[in-house]
Amino acid sequence: MHGANNLLFGLTNDAFGYILTKVDFHSFPRYDYVSRTSMGEMTGEILIEKWLDLVRTSPRPVHIGT
């Protein structure tokens, strides 16, 4: 994740249900359906934490030549 061109491809929000952060989960009546069909209150926080870990622990590219 430290190279010139990085790509993190994953599933879109509705593949498993909506992905919400704790702040958005049941935050107002319009989000009732979205919260009910989400993966849970902590899903957004867990994904953010794990993605940042992936970025931090990914090896840096080796530059060959100049």
N, C-alpha and C positions, 0 to 999 in steps of 0.2 A: 504494500500500500504506500510505499515511499517512492515509487517510480514516476516517470513523466506521465504515463497514461494508465490510470487505475480504474477498474470497474468492479463494482460490487453488485451482483445481480441476485435478486431474491424474488419472493412471491409478493404479489400485490396485496393490499390490505384485505380484500374480500376472499382470499383463497382459504383462510382458516377462520374468518370472521374479522371484524375490524380491530385494528391495533391502536389502542388509545393509551395516552399517558394517564397517570393517576389524577392529574389536574382536570383532564377532560371527562373522565369516567363519571357518569351520572351528574355532570356539572350543571345541566339545565334540561328542562322537559324535552326539548327537541332531540337531545342525545339519548333519550330513553331506549329507542329501538337499537341504536348503534351500541349502546352499553350492554344491552341484553344479548346481542349477537357477537360481542367482542370475546376475546380470549381471556379477559380478566383485567382487573384493575391495575396490576403491576406489569403487564405485558410490555408496554411501551418502555418503561424504565429498564426492564431486564434486557430488552433488545438493544437499547442505546448503550448500556453498560458493556454488553458482549461485543457489539460492533466496535466500540472504542478500544476494547481489549485486542480485537483482531487487528486494528490499525496499528496499535502500539507494538504488538508482538510480531508483525509481519516482517520478514527479512528485507533489508534494503537491497536494491538491485546492484549487481556487480557491473561496473563500467569497464569495458575492455577497450583499450586504445587510449586515445586522447580525450 
